[in-house]
Amino acid sequence: MELGLCIEMALTDRPFEQRLAAAAKLGFKNVEMWFVDLSYKGSGEDLARLAGKHKVKITNTVIGAPDGSVGGGLTDPRKRPQWLERTKMTLAFNRAAGIPATIVCTGNAIPGMSDAQMEASVVEGLKATAELADKAGMTLLLEPLNTRYDHAGYWLAGSDRGADICRQVGSPVMKLVFDCYHMQIMEGDLLGHIQRNIDVIGHFHSAGVPGRHEPYNGEINYPFLMDHIESLGYKGVFGLEYTPTGDHETSLTRVRKYMGGR
């Protein structure tokens, strides 16, 4: 298992392109980004060349905003055309950039719709999205988030439910993001949830709880958790998605050491 770094939350005192170089210099082999039309303004082909120059792998992007404000979300079937168009755009960028996966968020709960109706819409939308991703050779990563502090109104707030939805979609390209920060806030019992759902987990995120700062400051014992995840056979990337306090490079160097230098 290797560490990854979300360069949308760290090294943000410099342009996106310079963050790749700085991440590589700090020893990161993997980085991730959010929207393909947010911090980075170039083409996928240009990004592939830049990542190759710095010998870093960009592991994933994000299709739409958690609340559905970008991309329309999955909970609202009326916005399915908008969602699928953004999906196609994101997958095309990913292919050009050599990025193998993209995160999907469900969108917020829709007033007037029942929970069962929204689940049916999410599953239907993910099946259509997975079909496009499969043709593009991409993996989808469904992400549950916390609704207590960061994403009020977001529909998917639990890892067990997220894993169940992945299984309902029934595609080999449909996986789950297990964000330890979000799920510690919503569920706790992180290892128990991970053990139950490791078969569909395709990526991890981490940050300190509370505050979403350094993982070594908070209530989660990350070295313990990572050792157990590795013992379950997980060989993917364990992503750092936190806001550093103080100097970013100093923070990231200390976090890498805390995480066992992976």
C-alpha positions as CSV (number, residue, x, y, z in Angstrom):
1,M,0.0,0.0,0.0
2,E,1.3,3.4,-1.0
3,L,0.3,6.9,0.2
4,G,-1.3,9.4,-2.1
5,L,-1.8,13.1,-1.7
6,C,-4.8,15.3,-2.6
7,I,-3.2,18.4,-4.1
8,E,-6.4,20.3,-3.9
9,M,-6.0,20.7,-0.1
10,A,-2.2,20.7,0.3
11,L,0.6,22.8,-1.3
12,T,-2.1,25.3,-2.3
13,D,0.2,28.3,-2.0
14,R,1.4,27.5,-5.6
15,P,-0.2,26.8,-9.0
16,F,-1.5,23.3,-9.6
17,E,1.4,22.4,-11.9
18,Q,4.0,23.3,-9.3
19,R,2.2,21.1,-6.7
20,L,3.0,18.0,-8.8
21,A,6.7,18.8,-8.6
22,A,6.5,19.6,-4.9
23,A,4.6,16.4,-4.1
24,A,7.2,14.3,-6.0
25,K,10.1,16.1,-4.2
26,L,8.4,15.1,-0.8
27,G,8.4,11.5,-1.9
28,F,4.8,11.0,-3.1
29,K,4.4,8.7,-6.0
30,N,0.6,9.2,-6.2
31,V,-1.5,12.4,-6.2
32,E,-5.2,13.0,-6.8
33,M,-7.2,16.0,-8.0
34,W,-10.9,17.0,-7.9
35,F,-12.8,18.4,-10.9
36,V,-10.9,18.2,-14.2
37,D,-11.9,21.9,-14.9
38,L,-11.2,23.4,-11.5
39,S,-7.6,24.0,-10.4
40,Y,-6.0,22.6,-13.5
41,K,-6.8,24.5,-16.8
42,G,-4.8,22.5,-19.4
43,S,-5.6,19.5,-21.5
44,G,-5.4,15.9,-20.4
45,E,-2.5,15.2,-22.7
46,D,-0.6,18.1,-21.2
47,L,-1.3,16.8,-17.7
48,A,-0.1,13.3,-18.7
49,R,3.2,14.8,-19.8
50,L,3.6,16.9,-16.7
51,A,2.9,13.9,-14.4
52,G,5.4,11.8,-16.4
53,K,8.0,14.5,-16.1
54,H,7.7,14.4,-12.3
55,K,7.2,10.6,-12.1
56,V,4.0,10.8,-10.2
57,K,0.7,8.9,-10.9
58,I,-2.5,10.9,-10.8
59,T,-4.9,8.3,-9.3
60,N,-8.3,9.9,-9.6
61,T,-10.5,12.9,-10.4
62,V,-14.0,13.8,-9.2
63,I,-17.0,14.0,-11.6
64,G,-19.4,16.3,-9.8
65,A,-19.9,18.3,-6.6
66,P,-21.1,16.5,-3.5
67,D,-24.3,18.6,-3.3
68,G,-25.1,18.2,-7.0
69,S,-24.4,21.8,-7.8
70,V,-21.9,20.7,-10.4
71,G,-23.0,17.8,-12.6
72,G,-26.6,17.6,-11.2
73,G,-25.9,14.7,-8.9
74,L,-27.4,11.2,-8.9
75,T,-30.3,11.6,-6.5
76,D,-32.4,13.7,-8.9
77,P,-33.4,11.6,-12.0
78,R,-34.5,14.8,-13.7
79,K,-30.9,15.9,-14.0
80,R,-29.6,12.6,-15.4
81,P,-28.7,14.1,-18.8
82,Q,-26.6,16.8,-17.1
83,W,-24.8,14.1,-15.0
84,L,-24.1,11.9,-17.9
85,E,-22.7,14.7,-20.0
86,R,-20.3,15.7,-17.2
87,T,-19.4,12.1,-16.8
88,K,-18.5,11.7,-20.5
89,M,-16.4,14.9,-20.3
90,T,-14.5,13.7,-17.2
91,L,-13.9,10.2,-18.5
92,A,-12.5,11.7,-21.8
93,F,-10.1,13.9,-19.8
94,N,-9.1,11.0,-17.6
95,R,-8.3,8.8,-20.7
96,A,-6.2,11.6,-22.2
97,A,-4.4,12.2,-19.0
98,G,-3.9,8.5,-18.1
99,I,-5.9,8.7,-14.9
100,P,-7.5,5.4,-14.1
101,A,-10.4,6.3,-11.8
102,T,-12.9,9.0,-10.8
103,I,-14.9,9.7,-7.7
104,V,-18.7,9.9,-7.8
105,C,-20.8,11.7,-5.2
106,T,-24.5,11.2,-4.9
107,G,-25.7,14.7,-4.5
108,N,-28.0,16.0,-1.8
109,A,-31.3,14.7,-0.7
110,I,-34.1,16.0,-2.9
111,P,-37.2,17.6,-1.2
112,G,-40.3,15.7,-2.1
113,M,-38.6,12.4,-2.9
114,S,-38.6,9.4,-0.6
115,D,-35.4,7.8,0.5
116,A,-36.3,4.7,-1.5
117,Q,-36.9,6.8,-4.6
118,M,-33.5,8.5,-4.2
119,E,-31.8,5.2,-3.8
120,A,-33.4,3.9,-6.9
121,S,-32.3,7.0,-8.8
122,V,-28.7,6.7,-7.5
123,V,-28.4,3.0,-8.4
124,E,-30.0,3.6,-11.9
125,G,-27.6,6.5,-12.5
126,L,-24.6,4.6,-11.3
127,K,-25.4,1.7,-13.6
128,A,-25.5,4.1,-16.5
129,T,-22.3,5.7,-15.3
130,A,-20.5,2.4,-14.8
131,E,-21.4,1.3,-18.3
132,L,-19.7,4.5,-19.7
133,A,-16.7,4.0,-17.3
134,D,-16.3,0.3,-18.3
135,K,-16.1,1.3,-22.0
136,A,-13.5,3.9,-21.1
137,G,-11.5,1.5,-19.0
138,M,-12.0,3.5,-15.8
139,T,-12.9,2.7,-12.2
140,L,-15.7,4.6,-10.4
141,L,-15.3,5.4,-6.7
142,L,-18.5,6.1,-4.8
143,E,-17.9,8.3,-1.7
144,P,-20.0,8.5,1.5
145,L,-19.5,11.8,3.3
146,N,-20.2,13.3,6.7
147,T,-23.4,15.4,7.1
148,R,-22.6,16.7,10.6
149,Y,-19.9,19.2,9.7
150,D,-18.9,19.3,6.1
151,H,-21.7,18.3,3.8
152,A,-25.1,19.0,5.3
153,G,-27.9,17.5,3.3
154,Y,-25.7,15.0,1.4
155,W,-27.6,11.8,0.7
156,L,-25.0,9.0,1.2
157,A,-23.6,9.2,4.7
158,G,-22.6,5.6,5.6
159,S,-20.0,3.1,4.3
160,D,-22.2,0.0,4.7
161,R,-24.9,1.6,2.6
162,G,-22.3,2.8,0.0
163,A,-20.9,-0.8,-0.2
164,D,-24.4,-2.2,-0.7
165,I,-25.1,0.3,-3.5
166,C,-21.8,-0.8,-5.2
167,R,-23.0,-4.4,-5.0
168,Q,-26.4,-3.4,-6.4
169,V,-24.7,-1.8,-9.4
170,G,-23.0,-5.1,-9.9
171,S,-20.2,-3.8,-12.1
172,P,-16.5,-4.7,-11.6
173,V,-15.6,-1.0,-12.2
174,M,-17.9,0.1,-9.3
175,K,-15.9,0.6,-6.1
176,L,-16.2,2.5,-2.8
177,V,-14.0,5.3,-1.3
178,F,-13.6,4.7,2.4
179,D,-12.9,8.1,3.8
180,C,-11.7,7.5,7.4
181,Y,-12.3,11.1,8.4
182,H,-15.9,11.2,7.2
183,M,-16.7,7.7,8.5
184,Q,-15.2,8.3,11.9
185,I,-17.6,11.2,12.3
186,M,-20.6,9.3,11.0
187,E,-20.0,5.7,12.2
188,G,-16.9,5.0,14.2
189,D,-15.8,1.3,14.3
190,L,-13.7,2.0,11.3
191,L,-11.9,-1.4,11.1
192,G,-15.2,-3.3,11.5
193,H,-16.7,-1.4,8.6
194,I,-13.6,-1.9,6.5
195,Q,-13.4,-5.6,7.2
196,R,-17.1,-6.0,6.1
197,N,-16.6,-4.1,2.9
198,I,-13.0,-4.6,1.8
199,D,-14.3,-6.6,-1.2
200,V,-15.6,-3.4,-2.8
201,I,-13.2,-0.7,-1.4
202,G,-11.1,0.8,-4.1
203,H,-9.5,3.8,-2.4
204,F,-9.0,5.3,1.1
205,H,-9.0,8.9,2.3
206,S,-7.6,10.2,5.6
207,A,-7.5,13.3,7.8
208,G,-7.4,14.0,11.5
209,V,-10.6,14.0,13.5
210,P,-11.7,16.5,14.6
211,G,-10.7,19.4,12.3
212,R,-9.6,17.6,9.1
213,H,-6.0,18.6,9.7
214,E,-2.9,16.3,10.2
215,P,-3.8,12.6,10.7
216,Y,-1.4,12.4,13.7
217,N,-3.5,14.9,15.6
218,G,-6.8,13.3,16.5
219,E,-8.7,10.3,17.6
220,I,-7.8,7.9,14.8
221,N,-4.8,5.6,15.2
222,Y,-3.8,5.6,11.6
223,P,-0.7,3.3,11.8
224,F,-2.8,0.7,13.6
225,L,-5.6,1.0,11.0
226,M,-3.2,0.9,8.0
227,D,-1.5,-2.2,9.2
228,H,-4.8,-4.0,9.5
229,I,-5.9,-2.8,6.1
230,E,-2.7,-4.2,4.6
231,S,-3.4,-7.5,6.4
232,L,-6.7,-7.7,4.6
233,G,-4.9,-7.7,1.3
234,Y,-5.5,-4.2,0.2
235,K,-2.8,-3.0,-2.2
236,G,-4.2,0.3,-3.4
237,V,-3.5,3.9,-2.5
238,F,-4.2,5.4,1.0
239,G,-4.9,9.0,0.3
240,L,-4.1,12.0,2.4
241,E,-6.9,14.6,2.0
242,Y,-6.4,17.1,4.8
243,T,-5.6,20.8,5.3
244,P,-2.1,21.2,6.7
245,T,-1.6,23.6,9.6
246,G,1.5,25.8,9.3
247,D,4.0,25.1,6.6
248,H,2.6,22.5,4.2
249,E,5.9,20.8,3.3
250,T,6.9,20.4,7.0
251,S,3.4,19.0,7.7
252,L,3.5,16.5,4.9
253,T,7.0,15.3,5.8
254,R,5.9,14.6,9.3
255,V,2.7,12.9,8.2
256,R,4.6,10.6,5.9
257,K,6.9,9.6,8.7
258,Y,3.9,9.0,11.0
259,M,2.3,6.8,8.4
260,G,5.4,4.6,8.3
261,G,7.1,6.3,5.3
262,R,4.9,4.5,2.8
